[in-house]
Amino acid sequence: MNSRQPGYAMAKVAVKDSRAKPYDPSCGPALLEIALTETFTGDIDGQSTVHALQVRHEDGSASMASVQRLPASWQGARGALFWKGLKSSTPAESRPPGSSFRGRAPAT
């Protein structure tokens, strides 16, 4: 497989830093601006920051929209991967840290 063909990669993701601050606290529901710095190791190596806005509702549920750009290397090629995410959760849901992902090889 060369660096221009679609493929699969596995990486361990570690959260290095996280910050959350109120965004427009003038009215409800609560809106938070979140930034997570993540380090990727494995088939894809790199570090990036996830930028997100989260709405927290009074019942404990939440919705979040995020974007992330990961300057990285894969199979010797340098480039960038991009993600966008939408997630809703209930108060009972939780997700363990770290994940695996599928992606395309960075363009060279």
N, C-alpha and C positions, 0 to 999 in steps of 0.2 A: 504494500500500500504506500503510495507516495503522499506528500503533504497536502495535495489538492483533492484527494478523494475523501468522501464521507467515511466516518469510522466511529469506533467506540473507544472510550478512554475511561479509566478508573482513577480516581484521585481521592485522597483523604483531605477533608476540609477541617481546619481548626480555626475557631474564632479567636483572634488575637486581641481584639478590643471592641467594645460596644458602647454606644452613647445614645441616649434618648432624651429629647427635650420637648417641652410643649410647643406646639405650632398653632398660632392664632388662638390663645386661650380665652378670647372674648366671648365665646358662646359654646354650647354643647352640641353634640357629644364631644368627648375629649379627642383631640387630634395631636398625634405625636410625630415628630421628625426623628427617624432612627438611622444611625450609621453603624455598620458592622465592618470591621476590617478582618478579612479572612485570608488564610494562607493555604494554598493548594500544594500537595505533594503527591507524587505518583507518576502516572503517565503524563499528566499536565502539571507543570510547576509554575507558580506565580503567586502574587498577592494583589488583592483589590479590596475596594470598599463597596458595600451594598448601600444604596441610598433608598430609603423607604418612607412612606407616610402611612400611619396606622390610625384607624378610627377605633376607639374603645367605647363600647356601649355600656349602659348602666347594668345590664343583665350579665356582664362579664364576657360577652362575645366580642370578637374583633374582626376587622377586615384590614388588609394591607396590600398596597401596591409598591413594587420595588423595581429597580433597575441596577444592573451591575455590568461593568466592563472589566475584563480580566486580561491584562497584557501577560502573555504566557508563552511557553515553548512546549511543543509537542512533536515528538519524533524528529528532533533537531531543527524544526522550523519555528521561527518567531512570528508572533501575530497577536491577535486579540479575539477573545470570545465575548459575546454579549448575551445577557439574560434579561428577561423582564418577567415579573411574577405578580400574580394576584392570588391572595389566600384569604379565606374566611375560616374562623375557628369558633368553637363553642367553649364555654368555660371548662368543660371536662377534657378537652383535647390537649395533648402535649406532644412535642416532637423531640427526640434525642438529638444532641449536637452531632454535626458531621453528616455527610451524605455522599452518595455517588451520583454521577451524572453522565449523560451521553452528550457528545458534542461533535463539531466538525473540526477538522484540522485547520489551524490558522493559515491564512493565505500568505504566501511568501512573495 
